[in-house]
């Protein structure tokens, strides 16, 4: 998606060959007009899919998922939590994920009453690198007996194994910008 690629080039900051900062428009400060365009693009790419819920993981995917939900008939958004709290009631789905940017393994949980067999979900997230967060969300969907209709990612790091691994499992993965290479010395970014 050229609109997103142009914005990444203009406002993204390449920190290392593996890390790009897009906090000024995508996940710290959010350009809602841009994110609305992302939602419309995912709706176009997943047209005809019977999506009735959108699933994401806290916290950076929440805004993207919520705005995208407007383009899928204002369906509910379910947020997998990165920690248990007193506000989570009853029986939970749980799995573990490894965070590339946070460094470490942590549990993600979701109340079982929110995701059930027969649900048709679209997973939305801001980044895809190693695929661990997505694998965790796919595990929760499998535990629930929900059907994954597709996965929408804003920025995929194509030089890391996540996208290839997820696609090899047969999922429709639609990344709106796929970065092939980043140079922290020059700030240059190459897209697929």
N, C-alpha and C positions, 0 to 999 in steps of 0.2 A: 504494500500500500504506500504509494509515493508520498502522500500527505504525512504519514507517520515517519517514513524514512527522512524526509526533508526536515522535519522537526527534530529528529534525533541528531542529524548533522548540525543543525543550527544551535540547539540548546543542550545537547547531551555533552557530558564531560567524560572522556576516557581516562579512567583512573589507573588501570593496568591493562594488560592484554586480555584479561578475563573479566574486568569490572568496568561497567559504564554507569554513570550517574544520570538519571533522567528525572530526578526529584523535582525539578522546577516546573514540570508539566504533566507527569504521569502518575507519580505515587507519593509525593510529599506535598507539593502544591499541585492541584489537579486542574488542568484546562478542560472544563466540562464540555465545551463545544467540540474539542478534539475527541474526547472520550465518547461523546455522542456519535461522532462519525465512525469511530471504531465499532460501536454497537451496531450501527446500521450496516457496516461491512460484514460483521459476523452474521447478522440476520440474512444478508444476501447469500453468503457462503453456505449457510445451513438452512436455506429455504426448503420447505417441504418436510423438514424433520419435525416430529411431534414433541418438541421440547416443552415440558411443563414445569420444570424447575431448573434454576442455574445454581451450580455449586462452585464455591471458591474456598480459599484458605486465607485466614487472617494474616496480615492486615492489608497488604498492598493490593490484593485483588478485589477488595470489597467495592470500591468506587466503580471500577470497570464493570464488575458483575451487576451492580445495581443499575447503572445507566444502561447497560446492554439489555437488561430485563425489560425495559420499556419497549424494545424492538421485538420482543418475544411475547407480546400480549400482557405485559406487566406481570409476568409469572414471578413466583417467590424466589428469593435468593437465600440459599443456605450457606452459612459460613462455618467451615471446620475450624475449631478453636485449637490454639497451640498449647493450651493448658486447661486443666480441670479447675472449676470454680464452684462456689456455692450456688450460682445461678443455673448450672446445668442440672436438670432434673432427670431422675429415672435412669433407665438403661442407656448405655452409650456404645456407639461404635468407636473403636480405637485402633490406631496403627502408629507406626513410627516412621519418621522421615528425617533425612539428613539435610541440613541447610548448607548450601555452598557459601552464601554470603554471611550467615551468622556463625558458621563453623560449629558443628556439633549435631547430635541426634536428639530429637524431641518427639513427644507424643502429640498426635492430633486426635481430637475427639469430636463427636457429633451425636446429638440426641437421636435415638432410634425412631422416635415418633415423627421426626421431620422427613426422613427418607425411607421409602417403603418399596416392596416389590411392585412393579407396574409403573413406577415413576420413570419418566424419560428425561434425562438430565443433559445439560450442556455444562462442561467445566470451563471456567474462565479464569485466567491468571495474567499477571503483568509480565513475568519472565519465565523462560524455560532455559535451563542450563543443563544440569545433569539428569533431570527428570524425576528426582526423588519426591518432590512435593506432589507431582502428578501421579506417580506410582502410589503414593499414600491415598490420594483421593480416589483413584481407581480401585484400590483395595476396599475402601469404605463403600463404594458403589456396589462392588461385588458382594460384600457382607450383607448389604441391604436388599440385594436382588433387583436393583435398579438398572435400567438400560442406559448406557452412555451413548448418546446420539452424536457426540463430537466434543472436541476440545478447541477452545479459542485462546490464543496467546497473543499478547501485544508484541513482545520482543523475544525472539528466539536467538540464542547464541548457537549458530549453526556449526561452529567449530568444537562444540562440546557434545557429548553423546546422547543427550536427552531426547531430542527430536527424532533422531534415527531409531532409537529404541522404542519409543511410543508408536511411531509409524509401523515398525516391524510387527507390532502386535495387532495391526489392522484397524487402528482407530483413525477416524478422520480428524486430522490435526491441522488447524488453520492458523498459522502464525502470520501476523500482518506485516512484520518486518523481521527478516532473518539476517543477522550480522554474521559475516564470514570471517572477518578479521578486524582487529582494532589495534592502533599503534599509539601507545601513551606518549611517545616522544613528539609525534607530529599532530596527534588528535585525529588522524585519518581513520575513517570507518568505511569498510567495504561490505556491501550487501549482496545477498544471493540474487 
